[in-house]
Amino acid sequence: MVLLDAPDFNHGMGLTIHVRTEPRYAYSYIESATLKIGDDVLEVGAWGQYMLNGVSHADLPETMSSAGFPITYKEKKEMFHAFNVVLSRTESIELSSFKDMVHVKVSNASFANFGSSVGMMGNFADGRLMARDGITVINDHNKFGQEWQILESEPNLFMTPSPHRGAECVPPTVTDKDRRRLGEATIKKAAAEQACAHHKDAEMKDFCVFDVLAMDDLEVANAHGAF
């Protein structure tokens, strides 16, 4: 999926972020992400696996594009790997992984670099979920996701071709099997709430508890603190 495409980035050099999702039970997660700046591509996948311009585990620190944007790597916590690309004194993009899940964070994006951006991150000015035509607003999240699937005419930034490229994305659904699995989860809500207690914001804590219970994994609470 096209998470973000900013054609005017760095005076027309261009910046693109694509993500590849995978269904699991009743939810989907990002299994890998790519960041393209100019002609250079950084790909980050599960368990801290990464490639720079097709070279697996290329030596870091390194730079991206002729503009020389620095890439640094840090293992923030156990099983949490972060790759940070510095775009300016204030702007940066972090591609990170916790276990087999990947996360993308764009920090302090400026209008000069990202004002023209399109994709699943929405309109830069107001966050509206704009269609590819730049006019239509799609408030249905499932339809919006379908809208920004990578087209056959768009470049494939992933080194491993997707068997689903060009096919319609099917959202996960809650089946009877999923309900039984959630009912048989080994983690109780009280334990999830305790693991997520580091969140001071009530909404973020609720998200954390939901994720811990859905994935039946207390360690997911640590990811919430690191992302």
Beta strands, then each sheet from edge to edge (+ up, - down):
strand 1: 2-6
strand 2: 15-24
strand 3: 27-37
strand 4: 40-44
strand 5: 50-52
strand 6: 55-56
strand 7: 62-64
strand 8: 69-77
strand 9: 80-86
strand 10: 92-98
strand 11: 101-107
sheet 1: 1+ 2- 3+ 4- 5+ 6-
sheet 2: 7+ 8- 9+ 10- 11+
end
